[in-house]
Amino acid sequence: MVAIQLINEIGGIFRNTPTFALVLESFLLVTVVWLLLHKRGGGRRRFTKEQEDYLIEKYEPEVLVPDTDPEHPLLHNHVVQSVAGKHIKVDGHECLNLGSHNYLGFLEDEEIIDEACKSLRKYGVGSCGPRGFYGTMDVHLDLEDRLAKFMGLEEAIVYSYGFSTVASAIPAYAKRGDLIFVDEAVNFAIQKGLDASRSTIVFYKHNNVKDLERLLTEQEARDKKNPKKALKTRRFLVAEGIYMNTGEICPLPELVALRNKYKLRIFLDESISFGTLGKGGRGVTEHFNISRDEIDLISSGMEGSMATIGGFCVGSHFIAEHQRLSGLGYIFSASLPPMLTQAAISALDRFERNPQIFEQLQTKSKLLHQQFSKFTKLRLSGNELSPVKHLFLAQSSDKFDTEQKLLAEVSNKCIARGVAVVQAAYLQNRERKPVRPSLRIAINRHLDEADIATAFEIIESVSSAVL
Amino acid sequence: MGNLDTDAGVTFEQSYATTNGNGIGNGKLPNGQSNASNSNFLLDNTIVDEQQREALVQILNQRKFSAPAYTEIRTRRSAAKAAAQAMKFKNANASNYHPAKNLQINGQVHALKEKPDFKPSQVEGKLSPEKEHYAKTSFEEVPLHTACLTYLGFYLLMILGYINQLLFVPKVASEKGREGYVTLYDAFESFYSRYVYRRIKDCWNRPICSVPGDELTLKDRVTDDYGWSFKFTGTQTRCLNLGSYNYLGFAAATGRCADESEDRARTAGLAYCSSRCELGNTEQHEELEKLTARYFGVEDAIVFGMGFATNALNLPSLLGPNCLVVSDEKNHASIILGLRLSGATIKVFKHNSMKDLERVLREGVCYGNPKKGGLPWSKIMIIVEGIFSMEGSIVRLPEVIALKKKYKAYLYLDEAHSVGAMGSNGRGIADYFKVDPKEVDILMGTFTKSFGSAGGYLAGSKKLIDFLRTNSHAHCYAGSISPPVVQQIVTSMKTIMGEDGTETGRNKIMQLARNTRYFRKRLAQIGVITYGHEDSPVVPMLVYLFSKIGAVVRTLTTRHIAVVGAGFPATPIMEGRIRFCLSAAHTKEQLDYALEVIDEISDDLGLKYSRKPRDPNPIEY
């Protein structure tokens, strides 16, 4: 009976109070309860000062770095003792150079060095500041202008380090929540750019357009379920013109078709293909005769065909200009030393003056491709037009370590006999997934038939003996 | 505060000069000098006639400025002061220094007039090291009304920007052929760069066409569409350089460094087109690494082609997901990027506050990794910079080392700005505090600044460097450093060490230390607020208001002084600043000239915010 009375009484209170007061009071009540609970046990357990001191006493961190095996191959690099031209002196041996990415042979060009030295006499060596703070010299602006004109695009922007170019360009556009479709064989610099962007990364099989399309249709299905999110998700497609790790050319026409269909933005890294592919050296777009407006951003290192240091991105004004405020490697780094900038301008001069050099290089690439396909114990991979090719072991072993050791032996013996071929250096434990060891061949325009024949013989006899 | 009217951004745009294609001022110059004398000035390098030169000097002394592409921000007081100034200007510059009059060759190094000696600070040795550091560091709270006005000014700019965006169709490139795509840029980001940053865009990315030495030559440019685009006038302005990181004055196109670099370029080429692990490793690179190790007195070192990449590409090799990084809030973007790539947990402590550092460390050690239920961190690393580039402050290294030992953390010291510039032997912060460099686990720095070259290094124990040689991204994948660039580092480093058999290195270090103290003390006397330690060659002068950054940079350019401004987002909204970077290449005359001008414009633009008592006595150089 008492209970019913009590309930009635409470019910009366509820009926007689205005709603706003009820809401207010219940809110207050909740706040009080929350405050009480929060103070008591909501936070983490705290230690007393003595306990803390004891914990500090007992804390034993890991060592800063683990011990390194003194026999680790990366600790014992070859020592180059001359200019890395067509011939190179490595570890005391005069060699034919099949290892430096000096495709057009500009490293030995006296004129370029002369012009660079003149620039040194005008500007000194370093630029002593980032681009924003008096590190912009007129040569930088010149180079950007010339690059944009050469590529027939609106704007170019120059970075001071090849690796940082694409690694800064990707996170300038792609942010958390965006989608990036990437070929699984992309080089390490791109992988780092992808990491920095914190976007969702989708890898498709190397140069496999069908696989990419499958992933895109899967994504389309997901988008239909969540159209609100799809409206805010930017989509990118990142590929290389010629893959550093495989030597293959990307199937650009198919990629461009997919770009139109699925509204992707294409970023191309042309570090190898710029200055090597196409009639005028304008890269993979010229090779496939595709309008460069179809590509959103082209980036390239200048450490290949241009034979200097640094890199650049080129695209429409709308896209490329953005990096001047968002490309981390552009804003926060000192600008490229003016003399090396001048060397890039001089290289561009050569590009424009003698466009036949590209054809020469492509002929040599084909020639070498034919010859090098004949190895008995090694298997050549890469496109025949590509100046970068890989030699894998014909008989694959189940462990990369053993392959690596065998290839190192081949490389060392070849150097001793006068052909400089080196293993492609990878940090196997830091790559997205381990890359199969190989000898990376880089072709120089100045190689002739006889050189290629000698190189073939030496590599063939060494590899037959070792493997 | 009497010149608030100068703070609205619109004023600047209106006062911005337009010039015709010949680079001749359009008569907007204040005292109506004829265009003829203007073009005379432009030819200043070609003038041989002594008489003509005399006339030119006269003009320069009479007129406050002569750069055709830049006109001065007019303030209410400046008209009244003009007459008095002409007199003052003459008197103050007894030595008659003026950047535009100096017809010297690019990058010529000034001979030292007398052997400088080091004058210790007044507080030296009288206080405990901790208090001494505090006493030497200048910092002043912002006056309340300035703080309010700064916010107000910033919001005013934003509101004006929004109105502008609403009323006028923005004259920007739009994307073609990408209809139906998700917009590429964040709306606020593009608004900010178009309507706020654009107003003072001309203060950055200024092209130069000379050595960035004690003086530099600006390539004049003008905008006739309020900053959307720039045009070159074809003229040049010679400026005193207070903006480049040329601390020891090794940026030069003549002299030993340049000669040896040129020789090296001719014998070894400009690059190797390969990474250090393939065919880009030479004896010269190995020599540089050994020299660097010897320079710092540690076991080994490794060098890279870019300073930014040294941080961004090596921190990920050293840290993993179960690592705690205790990082100063003012650390450089390259460190932040490196940490982001590493996946480590980052805890930030208040700038240079040892108390806060200890709190964060204690928390870290005692409570472990919360993501793993309080399991202890596998490593704890403290990351600090030697000299903080935006603050000009110096890390309190001895205390950091004490804390690091107490909490068994590792210490990563970024000496991008301090290497060469600090310490009696130029070996950076450890040398300055007379601390054993081996106490610091990882020494990092760049060759861009004091050495006048490019690249970066990491130095430490042999074990650490061996690990990096087998794990560093930049070492394995990126191109090796260019031979002439290496040569510049080797030569300048040997000069600093005195291994070239001269006293040049030592003198440069002394000169820089002297310049720094003199310049900072004189600035304090003028009454502007500066931040940072009295021995730090990076001197930020606080101007607070966003618009004043532009005003100061432009006005100083009209007086032939090149400085760097920094505002939001590089600094907090409240703390717009002008940054001076001193160099051993500067002479007393040059600094006096700069200080005189700064004093003058601080009155005009209201920069004398400091409420500290000023030293009435003249400052000894």
Interface residues (C-beta under 8 A of the other chain):
Chain A: R44 F47 Q51 E52 L55 I56 Y59 E60 P61 E62 L64 V65 P66 D67 T68 P70 H72 L74 L75 N77 H78 V79 V80 Q81 S82 V83 A84 G85 I88 V90 N97 G99 S100 H101 N102 L107 E108 I112 I113 A116 C117 L120 R121 K122 Y123 G124 V125 G126 S127 C128 G129 R131 G132 F133 Y134 G135 T136 M137 D138 H140 L141 E154 S160 Y161 G162 F163 S164 A167 Y173 K175 N187 F188 A189 K192 D195 A196 R198 L231 K232 T233 R234 R235 K263 R265 D293 E294 D296 G301 E303 G304 A307 T308 I309 S316 H317 F318 I319 E321 H322 R324 L325 S326 L328 G329 I331 F332 S333 A334 L336 P337 M339 L340 A343 A420 V422 Q423 A424 A425 Y426 L427 N429 R430 R440 A442
Chain B: N106 G107 V172 A173 S174 E175 K176 G177 R178 G180 Y181 V182 L184 Y185 D186 E189 S193 Y197 W204 N205 R206 P207 I208 C209 S210 V211 P212 G213 L216 K219 N241 G243 S244 Y245 N246 F250 A251 A252 A253 T254 C257 A258 S261 E262 A265 R266 T267 A268 G269 L270 A271 Y272 C273 S274 S275 R276 C277 E278 L279 G280 N281 T282 E283 E286 G305 M306 G307 F308 A309 A312 L313 P316 S317 L318 H332 A333 S334 L337 R340 L341 R362 V365 C366 Y367 P370 P376 W377 S378 K379 I380 K406 Y407 K408 A409 Y410 D441 I442 T446 F447 T448 K449 F451 G452 S453 A454 K463 L464 D466 F467 L468 R469 T470 N471 H473 A474 H475 C476 Y477 A478 G479 I481 S482 P484 V485 Q488 A562 V564
